[in-house]
Amino acid sequence: MATRESSVREPRTGDAPVAEHAEPAQPATAAPVAEQGVEAHKAEGSTIQLDVAALGEQLMGRWAESRRASRELMRREDFHRIPTDDMHAQRERVLGQLGLLVAHGSVHRAFPKEFGGEDDHGGFIASFEELLLADPSMQIKSGVQWGLYASAILHLGTEQHHQAWLPDALDLSTPGAFAMTETGHGSDVSAVGTTATYDEASDEWVIHTPFRAAWKDYIGNAALHGKSAVVFAQLITRGVNHGVHAFYVPLRDENGDFLAGIGGEDDGLKGGLNGIDNGRLHFSQVRVPRTHLLNRYGSVDENGVYTSPITSPGRRFFTMLGTLVQGRVSLDGACVVASKLATTIAVRYGSERRQFDDGDDNEVVLLDYQRHQRRLLPRLAQTYAMSFAHEVFLEKFDGVFSGRTDTDSDREDLETLAAALKPLSTWAALDIIQEAREATGGQGFLAANRLTQLRADLDIYATFEGDNNVLLQLVAKRLLTDYSRSFAKADAGVMAHYVADQVNEAVMHRSGLRRLVQSVADFGSTARSVGYVRDTASQRQLLTDRVETMVAELAGKLRSASKLPKKDAAALFNRHQNALIETAKAHGELLQWEAFTEALEKVEHEGNRQVLTWLRDLFGLGLIEKNLAWYVIHGRLSDHRAQAITDYIDDRLLPRLRPHALELTDAFELRDEHIRADIATGQERARQEEAREYYASLRARGLAPIDEKDLLAAQKKRAV
Amino acid sequence: MATRESSVREPRTGDAPVAEHAEPAQPATAAPVAEQGVEAHKAEGSTIQLDVAALGEQLMGRWAESRRASRELMRREDFHRIPTDDMHAQRERVLGQLGLLVAHGSVHRAFPKEFGGEDDHGGFIASFEELLLADPSMQIKSGVQWGLYASAILHLGTEQHHQAWLPDALDLSTPGAFAMTETGHGSDVSAVGTTATYDEASDEWVIHTPFRAAWKDYIGNAALHGKSAVVFAQLITRGVNHGVHAFYVPLRDENGDFLAGIGGEDDGLKGGLNGIDNGRLHFSQVRVPRTHLLNRYGSVDENGVYTSPITSPGRRFFTMLGTLVQGRVSLDGACVVASKLATTIAVRYGSERRQFDDGDDNEVVLLDYQRHQRRLLPRLAQTYAMSFAHEVFLEKFDGVFSGRTDTDSDREDLETLAAALKPLSTWAALDIIQEAREATGGQGFLAANRLTQLRADLDIYATFEGDNNVLLQLVAKRLLTDYSRSFAKADAGVMAHYVADQVNEAVMHRSGLRRLVQSVADFGSTARSVGYVRDTASQRQLLTDRVETMVAELAGKLRSASKLPKKDAAALFNRHQNALIETAKAHGELLQWEAFTEALEKVEHEGNRQVLTWLRDLFGLGLIEKNLAWYVIHGRLSDHRAQAITDYIDDRLLPRLRPHALELTDAFELRDEHIRADIATGQERARQEEAREYYASLRARGLAPIDEKDLLAAQKKRAV
């Protein structure tokens, strides 16, 4: 095993002074953001005043102090990604930056006080998410080291393991790998091929890779830096397989060479995150002491007898995996940060760049185009929704991990929340960054403006820490379980009532009666027909009703599954797999909407409340518009109301929000050192001003050439 | 200016023998594709036999010979991108590869016979598109050299220019830049800031960059390799600005240093296409002879008098730009090639990789999951639609550029086709590659499997050669013009009839009458209700009706524009900009659907016709499903029929097509040297087989451990 001396990392750059601790959090009545070194724009064309500082404070959330401390550190150049570094340089730099994080005391927070930590789970995740601003590779490599490797020792191991291995994991003396995924098994962890077989004779585990598909793969720290690993393998003792458990396995000696029986490969260049040395590992009858089983949820004694505090192998497995939910929490939060960065860049450029004239010889600012607003403002609304939803998620996570609210049902809720939000936010971040890239044209394609690299790095977020499509199926299954539970409790009367409701509804929908009534009431008044969906209660009703109806429909279709042989039940589920996933998405979107709405209710400043209400409406109506066919087919919206939603977005919400777009991104409180995109830090404005002054000066001096068109028009006039 | 000797490029690698000419095109009755070295899969679970060779032949299209010759060349390793090369190495390698293309005689085809060409425009583009398989950077850098720089000399210049500059442009003695775009003006070319002012005294043009925003930017060959440029500038003579014209301007001397008055910058690292040395250029009173104006569409004599064969400055400008449409043609085709590559990789991996068991202890092949089918099969259908639509596009292009069908209206149609298809296919390619990446999980993120780099390279296709959102507005304007033209011709009677129709329709829709009638007829029979939309005529009617209705609605809303002051008219258009773009998209999708349907009608093989019909239905119904809300709100589909479309896709089309997925990608005729993705060339299959054999052997030898679950179940049984 590595000695501490051999792997302590020194900061790569010198001794630039840096605040060891965060600046104190800004109170709600903070100084204008401009004084904090953050851009402060004023709305033109709106009479509403925003309190950007208060809005920023709200977005920062409960762990504002941790976030701000982390952001302050991420302003330092020695944490920033260097775009032109090749893979090798990136890997070394990021490893050095992990050492810097240790030096700045940024990594212990989530760990017990006895190991120098603060038992502060929410604060740890919050500060960790902000690392993305400097380099997503650094964020994820930190995640491997402290969020996965060290956390597995903490949560799956027991006292002896903590004492033995946590200190070196925390201070990076032992860079570690989290060896769970295999080439042949990613999302289906329970089927990994690696085995850990107990050998009574030597009182050791024999870790073994039986075939190529069972090689550990995509493992961060595996290609180069990992000295040890937490290896997930099928625990076999006395001829029985007790399922997947975690084992502590030293990987490399002091020279960085693999120990006997261990081999591996470099995953090589990837689509992004090349600051992480992902690689493959395989084990040929590698022996470790019996005590290297991380035995919080399952132990083996010297006779090979297995015991566990959790009797059901299924529940035990999910409990073990559940301790790793923080990966999903932090990816969700990182995507919020990335979306804030991308929208800031695109909105700033869109507020300065001009293209095509307005019919009056003035070139139009991009964000004054309706299409440009349609592209950016709903994504800004989504970023806000994701930010508020993440705060709810983080609260839940902190409650469970601090033990404050840690019942089985809390843990179940937390996992469902993770499985619902992580897919939505990882996909949304890719979409938002891509739209920002396209909305900034050729500039957006240059490395100097960061968007392409950000997207490349975040690409894998959609499929790691649980493939999005797999996670959403977990959500759907939970929704179905809850649904069937509510029936199990229902007495016959309630059941009959429910069935009657369903029948009535079916009749109503099929004949189009409900819609027809609505149509008549709406007739002729767009304002009134949209008035209905504009208010909070109606949006909630529409969004909730869709989720509930989809769940009920699915439950009806899958009702027979419990009576079928396993294989036929699986086939039945598969025939509705797409609907399952769409239902889970609808549920996740509702959670985001509820979080946004809840945040809205806390806003005290009148201007903020007004603008945030429009933004929430844009988010909510956008969800309804996206699924408009469902609402109309199911009789929830009349044709007229359905059409009015699009008109209301285009004609009312976009023009109202447009003047506040810059302020809404100012509230993200990103400084120039976080943004680091040429086009978002003043360059474009200077270019536009210079060009306008040039033409103005030409005209003033009578040196502007006449346009051939104007000449021809003048000649025609003379001829007449 | 560079001498020929100084810049002739030698192939970087040695003298590996290579066929100078293509293999002869395969006749329609070709040998099985397996004999051509292409994978040949058989459908399992379907009784239908496909003739994959015939299907492949149809996809290859009219310029099959050119395509196959280019593909044969692209099998050579010395054309392949090296994933680990840094930007500098990539740039040098790609320049060398352009030299190789010259050596192989691949680049002259589109040019006149007197310059060694064949006047074969369609064949040139077809062969050029296939370069993408080796490296998109090589494709685009070739496009800069021959498709833009040399083509501008050919199409905008006259005889003297051809004689003077084409030979060196064609054989790469003079690498050239196409200096149109400026930092401040991309899509709005007519507003570029660079000026070319005629100086009578010296009989020269003075090329000048008046401010920073007028620097030429993103220009391929500008950072390093360009010896000369075609520079677009405002032509000013005798105090009149005659609009943008092209000028031939030498850039660098034999040592590669900028000539006097010329400066520039490297655009540096980009999100992709780093084999191209994009850069910036600026000109300080740079003088070139009067004869350096490429004067096909506008000349200036020694007295500074301007003349042009096209009187209208507007039409003249669009005619000049129109000669450059081949950029859009070839991007459309390149996206078809990229989509074929991505779907091949994802479908192959999806046919081998297994995940989660089927309830019967067998792991399920990914492509047997409904969701996986939903993700990949519609994108496969779209790839076919794009391929057939591109063939129509290429025919039109070849007709115009060969002079065979070259009327004003042909040119106008060609440009509209370009503006409609290029946005759809560039966006689709990004979507298809991304879904392929996610569908292949962690493997898809590795550079070894190519998808991430392919996506990164194609990212910029969405905004170069015309920003997609700008191009679609051109399409919408054309649709509106055609619409108003048809009214201009209409007599009062027709007009009244039309108005009456509109009113009736409005009444019908508003009251929901038409839909209600349909609903009753459909009641209870999903099969019958989907029968309606399944046939070709109904799909056509639905898709066409939507485009026509959207155009008519827009025309109604924009009717007053012609009477408004320019600025107010622009504002009115802006209020409907999003609808304009959506209308143009609908039109482009209809064109793709028509092309697919037309191709279908030519299929003789019964099995091919059946499977392609399902694939076309999947494409067509997919379009309708995507816009389902529109169809229901506008009374075109009853709720019942609308719902039946999704069911029909999920329950019928996907299961029918799934067995043929591999064959449908086999028909793309990509060889292993084109695919070059580890997971699509047999590796995964071998891993799966090894794993299955391992477990089978354990069981056979009685060495498999008992599962704790099974043990518990057995104990329970015993206890009872």
Interface residues (C-beta under 8 A of the other chain):
Chain A: P83 T84 D86 M87 T181 T183 G184 H185 G186 S187 D188 A191 G193 P210 F211 R212 A213 A214 D217 Y218 Q234 I236 G239 V240 N241 H242 G243 D267 G268 L269 K270 G271 G272 Y306 P313 G314 Q355 F356 D357 D358 G359 D360 E363 D368 Y369 Q370 R371 R374 R375 L430 Q434 R437 E438 G441 G442 G444 F445 L446 A447 A448 L451 T452 Q453 R455 A456 D459 I460 A462 T463 F464 D467 N468 N469 H509 R510 S511 G512 R515 L516 S519 F523 P565 K566 K567 D568 A569 A570 A571 N574 R575 H576 Q577 N578 A579 I581 L628 A629 V632 I633 H634 G635 D639 H640 A642 Q643 D650 D651 A686 R687 Q688 E690 A691 Y694 P705 I706 D707 E708 K709 L711 L712
Chain B: P83 T84 D86 M87 T181 T183 G184 H185 G186 S187 D188 A191 G193 P210 F211 R212 A213 A214 D217 Y218 Q234 I236 G239 V240 N241 H242 G243 D267 G268 L269 K270 G271 G272 Y306 P313 G314 Q355 F356 D357 D358 G359 D360 E363 D368 Y369 Q370 R371 R374 R375 L430 Q434 R437 E438 G441 G442 G444 F445 L446 A447 A448 L451 T452 Q453 R455 A456 D459 I460 A462 T463 F464 D467 N468 N469 H509 R510 S511 G512 R515 L516 S519 F523 P565 K566 K567 D568 A569 A570 A571 N574 R575 H576 Q577 N578 A579 I581 L628 A629 V632 I633 H634 G635 D639 H640 A642 Q643 D650 D651 A686 R687 Q688 E690 A691 Y694 P705 I706 D707 E708 K709 L711 L712
